Amino acid sequence: MKKLGLATATIAGAAAAAVIGLAAPAAAAPTGPGNAQQTINELQAQGYTVIVNRTGTAPLDQATVVAVRPGQTYSRMDTGVPGAGNDIHTTVTGKTVYVDVK
């Protein structure tokens, strides 16, 4: 019973960490002057899958970013991580961010 409680607490902690991780795209969003294409390139370089919501027909290098919103983060939890022993480890396998441009 004690092992089940520890495993449940570990899973709950990992789930909480995953939820907190959803705030990362807002913090990771590039700041300062630049065009939408530069922002998209920077986010992709950080490992995000970028989904663009667009208003207007201007090319992305002439458009401006209105908002950057977090999307789904995909992860897996397992014990097969080298050095983790029998501890459950969460590995992020994909991150999505929405970029609104006009």
ABEGO torsion letter per residue (X at the ends): XAAAAAAAAAAAAAAAAAAAAAAAAAAABBBEBEBAAAAAAAAAAAGBBBBBBBBEABBAAABBBABBBBBBBBBBBBAABBGAEABBBBBBABBBBBBBBX
